[in-house]
Amino acid sequence: MQCPLLANVNLTSPKVVRDLLERYGLKADKRFGQNFLVERSYLQQIVEAVGLTPGQTVVEVGPGLGTLTRALAEAGARVVSIEMDRRLEAVYAETLAGLPVQIIWADALSFDWSSLPPQSLFAGNLPYNIATPLITQLLLSNRFRRIVALVQKEVALRMVARPATPAYGLLSLRVQYHAAARRIVDVPPGAFFPPPKVTSSVICLQPNNRPDHPGLFRLIEAAFAQRRKTLVNALKAAGYPPERVKRGLEAMGLPDNVRAEALGLPQFEQMLAYVV
Ligand SMILES: C[S@@+](CC[C@H](N)C(=O)[O-])C[C@H]1O[C@@H](n2cnc3c(N)ncnc32)[C@H](O)[C@@H]1O
């Protein structure tokens, strides 16, 4: 029989997590990016950044053993969690017992985000391999008021990068177009069980819910597809007329040999008017 008291299991203890996995005959599965957060202070910072008021729904991707899920529910959220690894079902009967949590068994990359109400809240300690496409989907859906995610630090740096820096590129412009982005804190490998090879960061995005601009992002994607080439040559390779690109650069007071990384979002928007 399930004892409701078991819902008090302390998932921020590496020992408890190790024992829990062992009891259910589970091993953290690398294919699913399973590194479980076992450091309470980072968990609290994620929950604080979500800024929920009791009774609000928070959508989570990748509940894992239920660590962040529990913390969100304990802060008063109703949680809808999307998880792909069905082996975890038995664990939730113990770790999420009695909490207002709904599990959706699905690949988050195939989830229909437009089915959510506008102004939804999102939180997730994301598997590294899906973080970039997933966050792009979340931003494009125009369904979120706030997105708080734990991602690889390198991805977080790309999200907040400014022009003329090595991390700057398509993802930086995608995020900047759709949201205000803040890197809240770096999380060392030792805060997870098992520890990943890289440092992670918590990022908070406040989307502006501006509609997508596919033409602008086709241009930006082409500009960065060959980032070591000059912008004129990179865009020429994608079929944009070089003389128009040069005219655009001249109007912006930029030299012919400039690379994509020198242009900020407003300059790409200006360039679009010259090339289409
Ligand atoms: C980094 S773990 C996070 C676990 C937990 N939230 C925590 O903080 O300890 C990532 C979780 O995402 C799940 N996952 C991996 N790929 C997924 C996908 N495409 N859709 C939904 N969940 C996925 C994994 O099974 C795992 O539970």
The ligand as an SDF file (V2000), in Angstrom:
LIG
                    3D

 27 29  0  0  0  0  0  0  0  0999 V2000
   18.1900   16.6020  -16.7560 C   0  0  0  0  0  0  0  0  0  0  0  0
   16.8990   15.4590  -16.3480 S   0  0  0  0  0  0  0  0  0  0  0  0
   15.9940   16.4680  -15.2140 C   0  0  0  0  0  0  0  0  0  0  0  0
   15.2840   15.7140  -14.1540 C   0  0  0  0  0  0  0  0  0  0  0  0
   14.6390   16.5140  -13.0310 C   0  0  0  0  0  0  0  0  0  0  0  0
   13.7860   17.5650  -13.5280 N   0  0  0  0  0  0  0  0  0  0  0  0
   15.6680   17.0890  -12.0900 C   0  0  0  0  0  0  0  0  0  0  0  0
   15.8100   18.3090  -12.0640 O   0  0  0  0  0  0  0  0  0  0  0  0
   16.3330   16.3340  -11.4150 O   0  0  0  0  0  0  0  0  0  0  0  0
   15.9690   15.5430  -17.8570 C   0  0  0  0  0  0  0  0  0  0  0  0
   14.6350   14.7850  -17.8820 C   0  0  0  0  0  0  0  0  0  0  0  0
   14.0270   14.9640  -19.1680 O   0  0  0  0  0  0  0  0  0  0  0  0
   13.5070   13.7300  -19.6560 C   0  0  0  0  0  0  0  0  0  0  0  0
   13.5090   13.8140  -21.1220 N   0  0  0  0  0  0  0  0  0  0  0  0
   14.5480   13.6070  -21.9750 C   0  0  0  0  0  0  0  0  0  0  0  0
   14.1920   13.8530  -23.2440 N   0  0  0  0  0  0  0  0  0  0  0  0
   12.8750   14.2250  -23.1960 C   0  0  0  0  0  0  0  0  0  0  0  0
   11.9280   14.5950  -24.1890 C   0  0  0  0  0  0  0  0  0  0  0  0
   12.2620   14.6620  -25.4810 N   0  0  0  0  0  0  0  0  0  0  0  0
   10.6740   14.8980  -23.7980 N   0  0  0  0  0  0  0  0  0  0  0  0
   10.3130   14.8500  -22.4660 C   0  0  0  0  0  0  0  0  0  0  0  0
   11.1760   14.5100  -21.4930 N   0  0  0  0  0  0  0  0  0  0  0  0
   12.4410   14.2040  -21.8460 C   0  0  0  0  0  0  0  0  0  0  0  0
   14.4530   12.6940  -19.0770 C   0  0  0  0  0  0  0  0  0  0  0  0
   13.8820   11.4180  -19.0340 O   0  0  0  0  0  0  0  0  0  0  0  0
   14.7390   13.2990  -17.7020 C   0  0  0  0  0  0  0  0  0  0  0  0
   13.7490   12.8780  -16.8050 O   0  0  0  0  0  0  0  0  0  0  0  0
  1  2  1  0
  2  3  1  0
  2 10  1  0
  3  4  1  0
  4  5  1  0
  5  6  1  0
  5  7  1  0
  7  8  2  0
  7  9  1  0
 10 11  1  0
 11 12  1  0
 11 26  1  0
 12 13  1  0
 13 14  1  0
 13 24  1  0
 14 15  1  0
 14 23  1  0
 15 16  2  0
 16 17  1  0
 17 18  1  0
 17 23  2  0
 18 19  1  0
 18 20  2  0
 20 21  1  0
 21 22  2  0
 22 23  1  0
 24 25  1  0
 24 26  1  0
 26 27  1  0
M  CHG  2   2   1   9  -1
M  END
$$$$
